[in-house]
Amino acid sequence: MDLTLFTVLTSKLKQNKLAGGVAHSLMAPPYRMEKFKSTLISKMKPKMASVLLLLYPNEVGEMNFVLTRRRVYNGIHSGQISFPGGKPDHLDNDLWATALRETHEEVGIPSDEVKYIRSLTKLYVPPSNFLIIPYMGYLQSPYVFTPDPREVEAILEISLMDFINKKSVLTKQLNSNSNSITVPAYIFDQNVVWGATAMILSEFKMLFSAVLAK
């Protein structure tokens, strides 16, 4: 899919209803959705964060999106595949500004080059007690990413249509308690995407597939 067609579809992406709960459940780790039902998230006083699902044309004009592999450290989500994003700064006007700033810091994209599409369904992440607001945005031209070596180990450039046609698989992963669990995941060239990132991707896939079907 090229930029011209994608840009035409953005109006439909903005209008279509979200189905976060259904989409998230397809890629949720075991018992995650049940925990959502039994947990009053406001009582958990979660920390806020936002991430950016950034789409862009590659050098041959096909639409991609970007993921990052976090550097390995001692944190809960160390080494995992994720979207650019993070916690708000006191200078951020809102969580969209947070997503833009973090994307600039992590992969070098100037904030003023990102075109806003919409937000997706907020997602609570129990292990880290974060409430994440995912945003969608796009670039109008190819870009050479410059990862921040302090935060990003690698950048993954994923073909949009390859992802839309991709099926999830079951994999064994270690959870935050270092227990081995079976989780649904997407695999991109040996890179396993699961947990919150996979749940957000699931909603995006459902939304975009519905637009293509019209």
ChimeraX attribute file (.defattr): number of C-alpha atoms within 10 A of each C-alpha:
attribute: neighborCount
match mode: 1-to-1
recipient: residues
	/A:1	13
	/A:2	15
	/A:3	20
	/A:4	13
	/A:5	10
	/A:6	17
	/A:7	14
	/A:8	10
	/A:9	14
	/A:10	17
	/A:11	13
	/A:12	16
	/A:13	22
	/A:14	16
	/A:15	10
	/A:16	12
	/A:17	11
	/A:18	17
	/A:19	15
	/A:20	19
	/A:21	16
	/A:22	14
	/A:23	21
	/A:24	24
	/A:25	17
	/A:26	16
	/A:27	28
	/A:28	22
	/A:29	21
	/A:30	13
	/A:31	9
	/A:32	16
	/A:33	17
	/A:34	10
	/A:35	12
	/A:36	15
	/A:37	9
	/A:38	8
	/A:39	12
	/A:40	10
	/A:41	17
	/A:42	8
	/A:43	7
	/A:44	11
	/A:45	11
	/A:46	16
	/A:47	14
	/A:48	15
	/A:49	21
	/A:50	27
	/A:51	26
	/A:52	27
	/A:53	25
	/A:54	23
	/A:55	24
	/A:56	25
	/A:57	23
	/A:58	19
	/A:59	11
	/A:60	8
	/A:61	14
	/A:62	17
	/A:63	26
	/A:64	23
	/A:65	21
	/A:66	20
	/A:67	20
	/A:68	22
	/A:69	20
	/A:70	22
	/A:71	19
	/A:72	13
	/A:73	10
	/A:74	8
	/A:75	10
	/A:76	13
	/A:77	17
	/A:78	13
	/A:79	18
	/A:80	19
	/A:81	25
	/A:82	24
	/A:83	28
	/A:84	26
	/A:85	27
	/A:86	22
	/A:87	18
	/A:88	20
	/A:89	14
	/A:90	8
	/A:91	8
	/A:92	14
	/A:93	10
	/A:94	12
	/A:95	22
	/A:96	24
	/A:97	16
	/A:98	23
	/A:99	28
	/A:100	28
	/A:101	21
	/A:102	24
	/A:103	24
	/A:104	20
	/A:105	18
	/A:106	24
	/A:107	22
	/A:108	16
	/A:109	21
	/A:110	12
	/A:111	15
	/A:112	9
	/A:113	13
	/A:114	18
	/A:115	14
	/A:116	17
	/A:117	17
	/A:118	15
	/A:119	18
	/A:120	21
	/A:121	18
	/A:122	16
	/A:123	21
	/A:124	19
	/A:125	17
	/A:126	17
	/A:127	11
	/A:128	13
	/A:129	14
	/A:130	20
	/A:131	20
	/A:132	24
	/A:133	22
	/A:134	25
	/A:135	23
	/A:136	21
	/A:137	20
	/A:138	23
	/A:139	19
	/A:140	15
	/A:141	13
	/A:142	16
	/A:143	13
	/A:144	10
	/A:145	14
	/A:146	14
	/A:147	19
	/A:148	15
	/A:149	12
	/A:150	9
	/A:151	18
	/A:152	20
	/A:153	16
	/A:154	17
	/A:155	20
	/A:156	17
	/A:157	17
	/A:158	17
	/A:159	19
	/A:160	21
	/A:161	14
	/A:162	11
	/A:163	17
	/A:164	15
	/A:165	9
	/A:166	13
	/A:167	11
	/A:168	17
	/A:169	13
	/A:170	14
	/A:171	16
	/A:172	12
	/A:173	18
	/A:174	11
	/A:175	16
	/A:176	13
	/A:177	8
	/A:178	9
	/A:179	10
	/A:180	12
	/A:181	13
	/A:182	14
	/A:183	19
	/A:184	23
	/A:185	26
	/A:186	22
	/A:187	18
	/A:188	15
	/A:189	8
	/A:190	7
	/A:191	13
	/A:192	17
	/A:193	23
	/A:194	26
	/A:195	23
	/A:196	21
	/A:197	23
	/A:198	25
	/A:199	25
	/A:200	27
	/A:201	22
	/A:202	25
	/A:203	23
	/A:204	24
	/A:205	19
	/A:206	16
	/A:207	21
	/A:208	18
	/A:209	15
	/A:210	14
	/A:211	16
	/A:212	10
	/A:213	6
	/A:214	6
